[in-house]
Amino acid sequence: MRMPAALTGGARARIAFWALAGVALLVSHDAVFLAQLGPGEPLVRTLRNAGHDYWGVASLGLTVVGVASALVVAVHILRLRRKARALGTQALPLDRRTYQRRAISSWLALFAVVAIGFLVQENLEHIKGHTHLLGVGALIGPEYPLALPVIGLITLGAALVTAAVGGAEQALLAAIGGMLRSLVLRPPSRLARAPLRVGTPRRSPLAGSWAGRAPPPRLVSVS
């Protein structure tokens, strides 16, 4: 079953990015409270109250989206690998500088999205539970002193995985494309046998009149 055109190429990459950002927000949110409160009853009580009554359903939804996106990406990479093996080629190792650039770019984008998401989320929760806004205090205020460091670490790990998967995809696509181009531009192979000779058949010596077997050149003579 082929993937619809709307979910290929750039569209698939954008969906995977936002799914990863959602999962990173989920992990970052819980990790911030875990780092500040520690494991145990205070953490459970905070995540169940103080405007977090929706978080159980939201966490389940984000988990389902993340798992589904991971499966789609894994199937896509496996298909590319099978196609490369069928063509007799394989992807080159990922260049370290290219991987680093890709990882940094992904990290900056994920960090910005997750930080903004956490900021909006905590302000909405405080309006619901405490009837006031935190503003940027949700990221740098005394109530959340570890928010930015935790978000930075979580999104960095996600960016490293994203860079590895994206680099593997690009390397496989380049290998497959190069092999297909070489097959199209490859000159036709020479025939193993010698070409057939084209010529007029030789006349049998028995067909001549001197052989005594050919019909006479004239059947009627004119005197």
ABEGO torsion letter per residue (X at the ends): XBBBAAABEAAAAAAAAAAAAAAAAAAAAAAAAAAAAEBEAAAAAAAABGGAAAAAAAAAAAAAAAAAAAAAAAAAAAAAAAAAAAAGBBBBBBBAAAAAAAAAAAAAAAAAAAAAAAAAAAAAAAAAAAGBBAEAAAAABAABAAAAAAAAAAAAAAAAAAAAAAAAAAAAAAAAAAAAAAAAABBBBBBABBBBBBBBBBBBAAABAAAGABBBABABBBX
